[in-house]
Amino acid sequence: MGVSIMPTIEEIINLGFNNHQAGKLEQAEFAYTEALKLDCENAELFNLMGVLKLQQNDVESAIDWVEKAVNAKPCEYFYETLFQAYIRSGFYERIVECKESVIKKYPKNFSLFFNIALAYKNLKMYKEAIKFYDKALKIDPTSYQGWFNLAHLYNIENQGKNAVSAFKICKKLKPKDSETSYFLAIALMRTKNYEKGLKLFENRISRDSAVGIMKKTYPNLATDETLWRGQNIKNKTAFVYYEGGFGDVIMFSRYLPLLKKKCKKLVFYPQKQLVPLFNDSGLGVDELIEGFIPESGMDFDVHLPIMSLPYLLGLKGNKVFHSAEGYLKAEPNLVENFKNKYFANEEFKIGIKWRGNTFYDEDRVIPSEAFLPLFELDNTKFYSFQTFEGAEDINKLNQKHDIIDIGKDLLDFEQTAAALKNLDLVICNDTSLAHLAGALGIPCLVLLPYEVNWRWHDDLRKCDWYESVKLFRQKSAGQWDTVFEEVKTYLEKILG
């Protein structure tokens, strides 16, 4: 009989490693487990098991294994795996806790510095994150993701010029990437460089989506050939359609009268909820479309999404802020009806709203209870314009204060505009109500999160888009208390 030879631990580990690389995770795990029976203190095996568990999405077990590896035999590769596992679990504090010893031991490891920066970013400690991305990029200046994340943080910290510089490096690293072009556009427009920014802004997803929908809806009319690119359309019909949210369409509708001067006929297709508002506003639109019209009933020569207007109209410098003093109107009879129903008093009337569409950005949501200190001001009357999600908060507010719930009566933006015209002031988050108030020329305080949308620019002392709007921004991420302290002080001054 032949003598069976037991495989060595190295052979078992190699078998496991080969299976691991081949994606045979169960076989690899079995081999690693057998090897650990022969050497239960093997740090390499601990780490391999951790990597395998990460691939199996068992992150909790992965952390246990890799922490064992680090404790048994600290090395930079093990820390790289550990930081990846911490990131996957959202254990950002643990990365920060061990960063000092790690960066002293491994000062040239890009991955470790990058993940430390990422941890700080997720903890919303943005200045620290910037510092570590900067250190990481000194190690590897070719990292697209490093420059991209750094640029985003510069935007958050209102360092627009630095953001532009970082995105330009991203553009060099990925010259044909449309997403990079879009984010460079956002950074340029934040610094009011609209001449360069608007051209790159044509790479936005909302534009492509809007154009794509129209091509499917009107395949014989809305073709690539009829997409307006700024050429002479003096004797032609232009078809403008919505893209983005309600606030975007309200903001960019200021350019419709300029387009009307360039074409024979202007057809406009906004969201259904905005149609009654634009019916009242006299923006030079010849035909306003409400809902779907079959292609056989449509007639136009060129088409374009509304947010392309400033670029295609060739607006430069401050001309981009065309009609900043209020360019929409409310229906007078409806204004009077709302006045008689809700506003027949001599108090200072303030409309409030605390949340809008949360699909894209939760940071813009204000806790409704943050408004409570304002309700204590004398000679004021508050009206909730909150609709849909968040409207139930009015019940909580009215346990101590008499807030008029006008939001339940607002079925569309025509009614909202009419109600707004009866107010002395609007206080709201960054939402469509702010754009509507500004477009109507109604005084409005827009309360911004720490990460500010590009359209409000770096210098928040003045709102360029609307003369009647003032901007208030969080001093640190997630903190609304200081914002409302500033707002209360402002209100006390104007009430006094």
C-alpha positions as CSV (number, residue, x, y, z in Angstrom):
1,M,0.0,0.0,0.0
2,G,1.2,3.5,-0.8
3,V,1.8,6.0,1.9
4,S,-0.6,9.1,1.7
5,I,1.3,12.3,2.1
6,M,-0.4,15.1,4.1
7,P,-0.3,18.5,2.2
8,T,1.7,21.2,3.9
9,I,0.1,24.3,5.2
10,E,1.7,26.3,2.4
11,E,0.0,23.9,-0.2
12,I,-3.3,24.3,1.5
13,I,-3.1,28.1,1.5
14,N,-2.0,28.1,-2.1
15,L,-5.0,25.9,-3.0
16,G,-7.3,28.2,-1.2
17,F,-5.7,31.3,-2.8
18,N,-6.0,29.8,-6.3
19,N,-9.7,29.0,-5.7
20,H,-10.1,32.5,-4.3
21,Q,-8.7,34.1,-7.4
22,A,-10.8,31.9,-9.6
23,G,-13.9,33.1,-7.7
24,K,-14.6,29.7,-6.1
25,L,-15.2,31.3,-2.7
26,E,-16.7,28.2,-0.9
27,Q,-13.7,26.1,-1.8
28,A,-11.3,28.9,-0.9
29,E,-13.0,29.3,2.5
30,F,-12.8,25.5,3.2
31,A,-9.0,25.5,2.4
32,Y,-8.4,28.6,4.6
33,T,-10.3,27.0,7.4
34,E,-8.3,23.8,7.1
35,A,-5.1,25.8,7.1
36,L,-6.1,27.7,10.3
37,K,-6.4,24.3,12.0
38,L,-2.7,23.9,11.4
39,D,-1.8,27.5,12.3
40,C,-4.4,29.4,14.3
41,E,-2.2,32.5,14.6
42,N,-1.5,33.1,10.9
43,A,-2.1,36.8,10.2
44,E,-2.0,36.3,6.4
45,L,-4.8,33.7,6.7
46,F,-6.9,36.1,8.9
47,N,-6.6,38.8,6.3
48,L,-7.5,36.4,3.4
49,M,-10.6,35.3,5.3
50,G,-11.5,39.0,5.8
51,V,-11.1,39.7,2.1
52,L,-13.2,36.6,1.2
53,K,-15.9,37.7,3.7
54,L,-16.0,41.1,2.1
55,Q,-16.6,39.5,-1.3
56,Q,-19.4,37.5,0.3
57,N,-20.9,40.7,1.7
58,D,-20.5,39.4,5.2
59,V,-18.9,42.7,6.3
60,E,-19.2,42.1,10.0
61,S,-17.2,38.8,9.8
62,A,-14.7,40.5,7.5
63,I,-14.0,43.2,10.1
64,D,-13.5,40.5,12.8
65,W,-11.0,38.6,10.7
66,V,-9.0,41.6,9.5
67,E,-8.9,43.2,13.0
68,K,-7.4,39.9,14.1
69,A,-4.8,40.2,11.3
70,V,-3.9,43.7,12.3
71,N,-3.6,42.8,15.9
72,A,-1.4,39.8,15.1
73,K,0.9,41.5,12.6
74,P,0.2,45.1,11.7
75,C,1.0,45.8,8.0
76,E,-0.3,48.4,5.5
77,Y,-2.0,45.8,3.3
78,F,-4.0,44.6,6.3
79,Y,-5.0,48.2,7.1
80,E,-6.1,48.7,3.5
81,T,-8.5,45.8,3.8
82,L,-9.6,46.9,7.3
83,F,-10.4,50.5,6.1
84,Q,-12.3,49.1,3.2
85,A,-14.4,47.0,5.6
86,Y,-15.0,50.0,7.9
87,I,-16.1,52.1,4.9
88,R,-18.5,49.4,3.9
89,S,-20.0,49.3,7.4
90,G,-20.1,53.0,7.9
91,F,-17.6,52.7,10.8
92,Y,-15.9,56.0,9.8
93,E,-15.0,56.9,13.4
94,R,-12.9,53.8,13.7
95,I,-10.8,54.9,10.8
96,V,-10.3,58.3,12.4
97,E,-9.4,56.7,15.7
98,C,-6.4,54.8,14.3
99,K,-5.3,57.3,11.6
100,E,-2.4,58.7,13.6
101,S,-0.5,55.5,14.0
102,V,-1.3,54.4,10.4
103,I,-0.1,57.6,8.7
104,K,3.2,57.6,10.7
105,K,3.9,54.0,9.8
106,Y,2.8,54.2,6.1
107,P,3.3,57.8,5.0
108,K,3.4,56.9,1.3
109,N,0.2,54.7,1.1
110,F,-2.3,56.4,-1.1
111,S,-5.2,54.0,-0.3
112,L,-4.9,54.7,3.5
113,F,-4.9,58.4,3.1
114,F,-7.7,58.3,0.6
115,N,-9.9,56.3,2.9
116,I,-9.1,58.5,5.9
117,A,-10.2,61.5,3.8
118,L,-13.4,59.5,2.8
119,A,-14.1,58.8,6.4
120,Y,-13.9,62.5,7.3
121,K,-16.1,63.4,4.3
122,N,-18.8,61.0,5.5
123,L,-18.5,62.3,9.0
124,K,-19.1,65.8,7.4
125,M,-15.8,67.0,8.8
126,Y,-15.0,68.6,5.5
127,K,-11.9,70.6,6.3
128,E,-10.2,67.5,7.6
129,A,-11.3,65.6,4.6
130,I,-9.8,68.2,2.3
131,K,-6.5,68.0,4.2
132,F,-6.2,64.2,3.7
133,Y,-7.3,64.2,0.1
134,D,-4.6,66.7,-0.5
135,K,-2.1,64.4,1.2
136,A,-3.3,61.4,-0.8
137,L,-3.0,63.3,-4.1
138,K,0.6,64.3,-3.3
139,I,1.2,60.5,-3.2
140,D,-0.7,59.8,-6.4
141,P,-1.6,62.9,-8.4
142,T,-3.2,60.8,-11.2
143,S,-6.2,59.6,-9.0
144,Y,-9.4,60.8,-10.7
145,Q,-11.5,59.8,-7.8
146,G,-9.2,61.7,-5.4
147,W,-9.5,65.0,-7.4
148,F,-13.2,64.5,-8.0
149,N,-13.9,64.1,-4.2
150,L,-11.6,67.0,-3.4
151,A,-13.4,69.3,-5.9
152,H,-16.8,68.3,-4.4
153,L,-15.5,69.3,-0.9
154,Y,-14.2,72.6,-2.2
155,N,-17.7,73.3,-3.5
156,I,-19.2,72.4,-0.1
157,E,-16.7,74.8,1.6
158,N,-17.6,77.6,-0.8
159,Q,-14.1,77.5,-2.3
160,G,-15.3,77.8,-5.9
161,K,-12.0,78.7,-7.6
162,N,-10.3,75.7,-6.0
163,A,-13.2,73.5,-7.1
164,V,-12.8,74.7,-10.7
165,S,-9.1,73.9,-10.6
166,A,-9.7,70.4,-9.2
167,F,-12.4,69.6,-11.8
168,K,-10.1,70.9,-14.6
169,I,-7.6,68.3,-13.5
170,C,-10.4,65.7,-13.6
171,K,-11.2,66.9,-17.1
172,K,-7.6,66.3,-18.1
173,L,-7.7,62.8,-16.6
174,K,-11.0,62.0,-18.4
175,P,-11.3,64.4,-21.3
176,K,-14.3,62.8,-22.9
177,D,-16.3,62.0,-19.8
178,S,-19.6,63.9,-19.9
179,E,-20.2,63.6,-16.2
180,T,-16.8,65.4,-15.5
181,S,-17.8,68.1,-17.9
182,Y,-21.1,68.6,-16.1
183,F,-19.5,68.9,-12.7
184,L,-16.9,71.3,-14.1
185,A,-19.9,73.3,-15.4
186,I,-21.5,73.4,-12.0
187,A,-18.2,74.7,-10.4
188,L,-17.8,77.3,-13.1
189,M,-21.3,78.6,-12.7
190,R,-21.0,78.7,-8.9
191,T,-18.2,81.2,-9.5
192,K,-20.4,83.1,-12.0
193,N,-18.3,82.0,-15.0
194,Y,-21.4,81.4,-17.1
195,E,-19.7,82.0,-20.4
196,K,-17.7,78.7,-20.0
197,G,-20.1,77.0,-17.6
198,L,-23.2,77.1,-19.7
199,K,-21.6,75.4,-22.6
200,L,-20.4,72.5,-20.4
201,F,-23.8,72.5,-18.7
202,E,-25.2,71.0,-21.9
203,N,-23.8,67.7,-20.6
204,R,-26.4,67.5,-17.8
205,I,-28.5,64.3,-17.4
206,S,-31.8,66.2,-17.2
207,R,-31.2,67.7,-20.6
208,D,-30.5,64.4,-22.2
209,S,-33.5,62.9,-20.5
210,A,-35.9,65.7,-21.6
211,V,-34.6,65.6,-25.2
212,G,-34.8,61.8,-25.3
213,I,-38.5,61.9,-24.1
214,M,-39.4,64.4,-26.8
215,K,-37.7,62.4,-29.5
216,K,-39.8,59.4,-28.5
217,T,-43.0,61.5,-28.2
218,Y,-42.5,63.4,-31.5
219,P,-40.1,61.2,-33.5
220,N,-40.8,63.0,-36.8
221,L,-40.6,66.5,-35.4
222,A,-38.2,66.4,-32.4
223,T,-35.1,65.0,-34.3
224,D,-31.4,65.8,-33.9
225,E,-31.7,68.0,-37.0
226,T,-34.5,70.2,-35.4
227,L,-32.8,70.5,-32.0
228,W,-32.2,74.3,-31.8
229,R,-28.5,75.2,-31.6
230,G,-28.9,79.0,-31.6
231,Q,-29.3,79.6,-35.3
232,N,-31.7,82.2,-36.8
233,I,-35.4,81.2,-36.2
234,K,-37.0,84.5,-37.0
235,N,-39.8,82.9,-39.1
236,K,-40.0,79.6,-37.3
237,T,-41.9,78.0,-34.4
238,A,-39.9,77.1,-31.3
239,F,-41.0,74.3,-29.0
240,V,-39.6,74.6,-25.4
241,Y,-40.3,71.9,-22.9
242,Y,-39.6,71.3,-19.2
243,E,-36.7,69.5,-17.5
244,G,-35.6,69.3,-13.9
245,G,-38.0,70.2,-11.1
246,F,-40.6,72.9,-10.6
247,G,-38.1,75.4,-9.2
248,D,-35.8,74.9,-12.3
249,V,-38.6,75.6,-14.7
250,I,-39.8,78.7,-12.7
251,M,-36.2,80.0,-12.6
252,F,-35.5,79.5,-16.3
253,S,-38.9,80.7,-17.5
254,R,-37.4,84.2,-17.2
255,Y,-35.8,83.6,-20.6
256,L,-39.0,82.8,-22.6
257,P,-39.6,86.5,-23.5
258,L,-36.1,86.7,-24.9
259,L,-36.7,83.6,-27.0
260,K,-40.0,85.0,-28.2
261,K,-38.1,88.0,-29.7
262,K,-36.1,85.6,-31.8
263,C,-38.9,83.4,-33.2
264,K,-42.3,83.8,-34.9
265,K,-44.2,81.5,-32.6
266,L,-43.3,80.1,-29.1
267,V,-44.9,76.9,-27.8
268,F,-44.2,76.0,-24.2
269,Y,-44.8,72.7,-22.4
270,P,-44.3,73.0,-18.6
271,Q,-45.3,70.5,-15.9
272,K,-49.0,70.3,-15.6
273,Q,-49.0,71.9,-12.1
274,L,-47.3,75.0,-13.6
275,V,-49.7,75.5,-16.5
276,P,-52.2,77.8,-14.7
277,L,-49.4,79.9,-13.3
278,F,-47.9,80.5,-16.7
279,N,-51.3,81.2,-18.2
280,D,-51.4,84.2,-15.8
281,S,-47.9,85.4,-16.3
282,G,-47.6,86.9,-19.8
283,L,-44.2,85.6,-20.7
284,G,-44.7,86.0,-24.4
285,V,-45.8,82.4,-24.9
286,D,-48.1,81.9,-27.9
287,E,-49.3,78.4,-27.0
288,L,-49.1,76.7,-23.7
289,I,-49.5,72.9,-23.7
290,E,-51.2,71.1,-20.9
291,G,-50.7,67.4,-21.1
292,F,-50.0,65.1,-24.1
293,I,-50.8,66.2,-27.6
294,P,-50.4,63.6,-30.4
295,E,-47.7,64.3,-33.0
296,S,-50.4,64.9,-35.6
297,G,-51.6,67.9,-33.6
298,M,-48.2,69.4,-33.1
299,D,-46.3,71.8,-35.4
300,F,-42.9,73.2,-34.7
301,D,-39.6,73.8,-36.5
302,V,-37.1,73.6,-33.6
303,H,-37.2,72.2,-30.1
304,L,-35.1,72.6,-26.9
305,P,-35.3,71.9,-23.2
306,I,-35.8,75.1,-21.1
307,M,-32.6,75.0,-19.1
308,S,-30.6,75.3,-22.4
309,L,-32.1,78.8,-23.0
310,P,-29.4,81.0,-21.5
311,Y,-26.6,79.2,-23.4
312,L,-28.5,79.1,-26.7
313,L,-29.4,82.8,-26.3
314,G,-25.7,83.6,-25.9
315,L,-26.2,85.3,-22.5
316,K,-22.9,86.4,-20.8
317,G,-22.0,88.1,-17.6
318,N,-24.8,89.6,-15.6
319,K,-27.2,89.2,-18.5
320,V,-27.7,85.6,-17.3
321,F,-29.6,87.1,-14.3
322,H,-32.2,88.6,-16.7
323,S,-35.4,89.8,-14.9
324,A,-34.2,89.5,-11.4
325,E,-36.9,91.9,-10.0
326,G,-39.9,89.6,-10.5
327,Y,-41.2,88.4,-13.9
328,L,-44.2,86.3,-13.0
329,K,-47.7,87.5,-12.0
330,A,-50.5,86.2,-9.9
331,E,-54.2,86.2,-11.0
332,P,-55.8,89.3,-9.3
333,N,-59.2,87.7,-8.5
334,L,-57.6,84.7,-7.0
335,V,-55.3,86.9,-4.9
336,E,-58.4,88.7,-3.6
337,N,-60.2,85.5,-2.8
338,F,-57.3,84.2,-0.7
339,K,-57.1,87.6,1.0
340,N,-60.7,87.5,2.1
341,K,-60.4,83.8,3.3
342,Y,-57.1,83.9,5.1
343,F,-55.3,87.2,5.3
344,A,-57.9,89.8,6.5
345,N,-55.8,90.9,9.5
346,E,-53.2,93.7,10.3
347,E,-50.5,91.4,11.5
348,F,-47.1,90.8,9.7
349,K,-47.9,87.8,7.6
350,I,-45.2,85.2,7.1
351,G,-45.5,82.1,5.0
352,I,-43.2,79.1,5.9
353,K,-42.2,75.8,4.3
354,W,-39.7,73.3,5.6
355,R,-39.3,70.6,3.0
356,G,-39.6,70.0,-0.8
357,N,-38.8,67.0,-3.0
358,T,-36.4,64.8,-0.9
359,F,-35.6,62.4,-3.7
360,Y,-32.3,64.1,-4.4
361,D,-31.3,66.0,-1.3
362,E,-32.3,65.3,2.3
363,D,-29.9,68.0,3.6
364,R,-32.3,70.8,2.4
365,V,-35.1,69.5,4.7
366,I,-35.6,71.7,7.8
367,P,-37.1,70.1,10.9
368,S,-40.4,71.9,11.3
369,E,-39.8,72.5,15.1
370,A,-36.8,74.7,14.1
371,F,-39.3,77.4,13.3
372,L,-40.7,77.5,16.9
373,P,-38.6,80.4,18.1
374,L,-40.0,82.6,15.3
375,F,-43.6,82.0,16.4
376,E,-42.9,83.9,19.7
377,L,-42.5,87.2,17.8
378,D,-45.2,89.8,18.5
379,N,-47.6,91.1,15.8
380,T,-46.9,88.2,13.4
381,K,-49.2,85.6,11.8
382,F,-47.7,82.5,10.3
383,Y,-49.0,80.4,7.4
384,S,-47.9,76.9,6.5
385,F,-47.3,76.5,2.7
386,Q,-46.2,72.9,3.3
387,T,-47.8,70.4,0.9
388,F,-47.6,66.6,0.6
389,E,-44.7,65.1,2.4
390,G,-44.2,66.9,5.7
391,A,-47.6,68.6,5.8
392,E,-48.6,66.4,8.8
393,D,-46.1,68.4,10.9
394,I,-48.7,71.2,11.1
395,N,-50.5,69.2,13.8
396,K,-47.4,69.1,15.9
397,L,-46.8,72.9,15.5
398,N,-50.4,73.8,16.3
399,Q,-50.2,72.1,19.7
400,K,-48.7,75.3,21.0
401,H,-49.1,77.9,18.2
402,D,-51.9,78.9,15.9
403,I,-50.4,78.3,12.4
404,I,-52.8,78.6,9.5
405,D,-52.5,75.6,7.2
406,I,-52.9,77.1,3.8
407,G,-51.0,74.2,2.1
408,K,-54.1,72.0,2.1
409,D,-55.8,74.4,-0.3
410,L,-53.0,74.8,-2.8
411,L,-53.7,72.5,-5.7
412,D,-51.3,74.1,-8.2
413,F,-48.8,76.9,-8.5
414,E,-51.4,79.5,-9.7
415,Q,-53.1,79.2,-6.3
416,T,-49.8,79.2,-4.5
417,A,-48.8,82.4,-6.3
418,A,-52.1,84.1,-5.4
419,A,-51.7,83.1,-1.7
420,L,-48.1,84.3,-1.7
421,K,-49.1,87.8,-2.9
422,N,-50.9,88.4,0.4
423,L,-47.8,87.8,2.5
424,D,-45.2,90.3,3.8
425,L,-42.5,87.6,3.9
426,V,-41.7,84.0,3.0
427,I,-39.3,81.9,5.0
428,C,-38.5,78.5,3.5
429,N,-35.9,75.9,2.6
430,D,-34.3,75.7,-0.8
431,T,-37.4,74.6,-2.8
432,S,-39.7,75.6,-5.6
433,L,-41.5,78.0,-3.2
434,A,-38.4,80.1,-3.0
435,H,-38.2,80.4,-6.8
436,L,-41.9,81.3,-7.0
437,A,-41.6,84.0,-4.3
438,G,-38.5,85.4,-6.0
439,A,-40.1,85.3,-9.5
440,L,-43.2,87.2,-8.1
441,G,-40.9,89.7,-6.3
442,I,-42.1,88.8,-2.8
443,P,-39.6,89.2,0.0
444,C,-38.2,85.8,0.9
445,L,-35.6,84.3,3.2
446,V,-34.2,81.1,1.8
447,L,-32.6,78.9,4.4
448,L,-29.7,76.9,3.0
449,P,-27.9,73.8,4.2
450,Y,-24.1,73.8,4.6
451,E,-23.7,72.4,1.1
452,V,-25.2,75.1,-1.1
453,N,-26.6,74.5,-4.5
454,W,-24.6,76.0,-7.4
455,R,-27.2,78.7,-8.3
456,W,-26.7,80.6,-5.0
457,H,-23.0,81.1,-5.8
458,D,-20.1,81.4,-3.4
459,D,-20.9,84.9,-2.1
460,L,-24.2,84.5,-0.2
461,R,-24.5,88.2,0.7
462,K,-26.7,88.8,-2.3
463,C,-29.0,86.6,-4.4
464,D,-28.3,87.3,-8.0
465,W,-31.4,85.6,-9.4
466,Y,-34.0,87.4,-7.4
467,E,-33.8,90.9,-5.9
468,S,-36.4,90.1,-3.2
469,V,-34.5,87.0,-1.9
470,K,-32.1,86.9,1.0
471,L,-29.9,83.9,1.7
472,F,-29.1,82.3,5.1
473,R,-26.7,79.4,5.3
474,Q,-25.9,76.8,8.0
475,K,-22.6,77.5,9.8
476,S,-21.9,73.7,10.1
477,A,-23.5,70.7,8.4
478,G,-26.9,69.8,9.9
479,Q,-27.1,72.7,12.3
480,W,-30.2,74.9,11.9
481,D,-30.2,76.6,15.3
482,T,-27.8,79.3,14.4
483,V,-29.6,79.9,11.1
484,F,-32.8,80.6,13.0
485,E,-31.1,82.8,15.5
486,E,-29.9,85.0,12.5
487,V,-33.4,84.9,11.0
488,K,-35.0,85.9,14.3
489,T,-32.6,88.8,14.7
490,Y,-33.4,89.9,11.2
491,L,-37.2,89.7,11.8
492,E,-36.9,91.7,15.1
493,K,-35.2,94.5,13.1
494,I,-37.8,94.7,10.4
495,L,-40.7,94.3,12.8
496,G,-39.2,97.0,15.1
